[in-house]
Amino acid sequence: MTESMRIGTRKSTMALAQTEEIARRLAVVAPDLAVEIVKFEPVGDRDQTSNLLRHGGKGGAFVGEIRAAVLKGTLHAAMHSLKDMPGNEDTPGLVIGATLVRDPPTDALVLRAGVTLAELKRTHGKGFKIGTNAVRRAAYIRRLFPEIEVIHFRGAADTRVRKLDNGEMQRFPDGSEVGPADALIMARSGLERVGLANRIVHDFAPQDMLPAAGQGIVAVECAASDWATRRYLSLIDDPAAHLSCDAEREVLWVLNGHCNSPIAGYAEIKGAQMTLTASVLDHAGDRIIEAVRIGPAERPRELGRAVGLELLAKGAAEIIERSRPV
């Protein structure tokens, strides 16, 4: 029986906070289990300027190296933000052994000093630069503020806020640069994890900016054949978060969405019922296709499949294909 557990994670402040939360929960349910946190600096953290497509999207940038260590057997488990895990591909030999209770899944607005939300609304964003590296957020914000300029802005959550406050440019490997940003769109859960929730000036309701599939969910991945680790992880698994995880990721699987696709998906559970909403947008935010279905919460993949197929029937494949990197 496993008496120790090595959990791999990124070195960022947020990733470490998430992994420490896993360790705390394991300490409660399995006090004799020794948990070791192993820090990684994957390519997406080493290079905080390039577009993530250069590294194979979020999967290649943040997940791949840690997954490889689990498959090799040097780690028992790996911590991931679920939204960073590719949903359109399978990783043979790995399973999600646990999902923690879902943090707030919404996106939030952070402003630099001197900028107000009222001013953004009055001008429809004209003359303002808003930073994000998420194509989904960029598409939605263009719908909300049609005149705003979206700039590619990367880095850990606390790093991005520091860049905003200091008026720093976002520089790229080819020597070009954009910025400085006047505002950022970020996950509320990430800002909370790094102690910057006080910087939030506005939370985007799901009907205005539908969250990414898996946003706010911490996932713990392990080897499918490692039953001892799977048993420990099952003790900290939140059933509601896991059901939402399965439904939202099934949508990504059906759509074969890639990291450059503006795809959103969010499941809400009330009693025995799940409401699953998903959307596909073009990059400009001009066109949006949405599907909403309600079904038994205990059959999340079936619901996710139905929503994904409805989106395809409405023309989502064409939008996704146009956004695919060449």
Secondary structure by P-SEA (a helix, b strand, c coil): cccbbbbbbcccaaaaaaaaaaaaaaaaacccbbbbbbbbbccccccccccccccccccccccaaaaaaaaacccccccccccccccccccccccccccccccccbbbbbbcccccaaaaaaaccccbbbbbccaaaaaaaaaaccccccccccccaaaaaaaaaaccccccccccccccccbbbbbaaaaaaaccccccccccccccccccccccbbbbbccccaaaaaaaaaaaccaaaaaaaaaaaaaaaaaccccccbbbbbbbbcccbbbbbbbcccccccbbbbbbbbcccccaaaaaaaaaaaaaaacaaaaaaaaccc
